[in-house]
Amino acid sequence: MFLDFIILLGVAIAGGIVTVIGSIFLMGKKILEPNKALQQKINNLESEIENLKKK
């Protein structure tokens, strides 16, 4: 009976750790994604400026 409780507690703690790590990973991805899109727009504008300078 006591061993069952320890196993259940261990599984619950492991699940909690996985949930926290997954949440941190997803939040980090959401934070970095707009920066990538903005960087792409900046790169496009820089290339357009270079093309206009060449003309």
MIVORO-902063 format. One record per residue: x, y, z of N, C-alpha, C, O in turn; residue in three letters. Coordinates in steps of 0.1 Angstrom, whole numbers, padded with zeros to 4 digits, always signed. Atoms other than C-alpha are relative to their C-alpha. Example, Ala and Ser with C-alpha at 12.3 -4.5 7.8 and 13.67 -1.06 7.14 Angstrom:
<sites>
+0009-0012+0000+0123-0045+0078+0009+0012+0000+0019+0012+0007ALA-0009-0011+0000+0137-0011+0071-0008+0011+0008-0003+0022+0009SER
</sites>
This chain:
<sites>
+0008-0012+0000+0000+0000+0000+0009+0013+0000+0006+0022-0008MET-0008-0011-0001+0027+0024+0010+0009+0002-0013+0012+0013-0018PHE-0008+0000+0012+0048+0014-0021-0008+0006-0012-0003+0013-0020LEU+0009-0006+0011+0018+0022-0044+0000+0015+0001+0000+0022-0009ASP+0001-0014-0002+0016+0056-0029+0013+0007-0005+0012+0018-0011PHE-0013-0006+0004+0053+0063-0035+0001+0000-0015+0006+0010-0021ILE+0000+0001+0015+0050+0051-0071-0009+0010-0006-0005+0017-0016ILE+0009-0010+0005+0020+0073-0077+0005+0014+0001+0004+0022-0008LEU-0006-0013-0002+0037+0103-0062+0011+0002-0009+0013+0014-0014LEU-0011-0002+0009+0068+0097-0083-0005+0003-0014+0001+0011-0021GLY+0006-0002+0014+0047+0095-0115-0006+0014-0001-0004+0021-0011VAL+0006-0014+0000+0029+0127-0105+0010+0011-0001+0009+0020-0008ALA-0011-0010+0000+0061+0146-0098+0007+0000-0014+0010+0010-0019ILE-0006+0001+0014+0076+0133-0132-0009+0007-0010-0004+0015-0018ALA+0009-0007+0009+0045+0145-0150+0000+0015+0002-0001+0022-0008GLY+0000-0015-0003+0046+0179-0133+0013+0006-0006+0013+0017-0012GLY-0013-0005+0005+0083+0183-0143-0001+0001-0016+0003+0011-0021ILE+0001+0000+0014+0075+0174-0179-0009+0011-0005-0007+0018-0015VAL+0009-0010+0004+0046+0198-0180+0007+0014+0001+0005+0023-0007THR-0006-0013-0002+0067+0227-0166+0011+0002-0011+0012+0013-0017VAL-0010-0001+0010+0095+0220-0191-0006+0003-0014-0001+0011-0021ILE+0007-0002+0013+0071+0218-0220-0006+0014-0001-0005+0020-0011GLY+0006-0014+0000+0054+0251-0210+0011+0010-0002+0009+0020-0010SER-0012-0010+0001+0088+0269-0207+0004+0000-0015+0007+0010-0021ILE-0004+0002+0014+0097+0255-0242-0009+0007-0009-0005+0015-0018PHE+0009-0006+0009+0065+0267-0258-0001+0015+0002-0002+0022-0008LEU+0000-0014-0002+0066+0301-0242+0013+0006-0006+0012+0017-0012MET-0012-0005+0007+0102+0306-0254-0002+0000-0015+0003+0010-0021GLY+0002+0000+0015+0092+0296-0289-0009+0011-0004-0007+0018-0014LYS+0009-0011+0003+0063+0321-0288+0007+0013+0001+0004+0022-0007LYS-0007-0012-0001+0086+0348-0277+0010+0002-0011+0011+0014-0016ILE-0010-0001+0010+0113+0341-0303-0006+0001-0014+0000+0007-0023LEU+0006+0001+0014+0089+0336-0333-0002+0014-0006+0002+0016-0017GLU+0001-0013+0006+0080+0373-0338+0013+0006-0003+0014+0014-0013PRO-0013-0005+0003+0116+0382-0336+0006-0005-0014+0012+0003-0021ASN-0004+0006+0012+0123+0359-0365-0007+0006-0012-0001+0009-0022LYS+0008-0006+0011+0095+0374-0386+0005+0014-0002+0006+0019-0013ALA-0005-0014+0001+0107+0409-0378+0014+0001-0007+0017+0009-0015LEU-0013+0000+0006+0143+0400-0387-0001-0003-0015+0007+0003-0023GLN+0002+0003+0015+0131+0386-0421-0005+0012-0007+0000+0015-0018GLN+0004-0012+0006+0113+0418-0428+0011+0010-0001+0012+0017-0012LYS-0012-0009+0001+0144+0438-0420+0009-0004-0011+0014+0004-0018ILE-0009+0005+0011+0165+0416-0443-0006+0003-0013+0001+0007-0023ASN+0007-0003+0013+0139+0421-0471+0002+0015-0003+0005+0019-0014ASN-0001-0015+0002+0140+0459-0466+0014+0004-0004+0017+0012-0012LEU-0014-0002+0003+0178+0459-0466+0004-0004-0014+0011+0004-0021GLU-0003+0004+0013+0179+0440-0498-0006+0009-0010-0001+0012-0021SER+0007-0009+0009+0154+0463-0514+0008+0013-0001+0009+0019-0012GLU-0008-0012+0000+0175+0493-0504+0013-0002-0008+0016+0007-0016ILE-0012+0003+0008+0206+0477-0519-0003+0000-0015+0004+0006-0023GLU+0004+0000+0014+0187+0471-0551-0003+0014-0006+0000+0017-0017ASN+0003-0013+0004+0175+0507-0552+0013+0009-0002+0014+0017-0010LEU-0012-0007+0001+0210+0520-0546+0008-0003-0013+0015+0005-0019LYS-0007+0004+0012+0223+0500-0576-0006+0006-0012+0001+0007-0022LYS+0006-0005+0012+0198+0515-0600+0004+0014-0002-0001+0020-0012LYS
</sites>
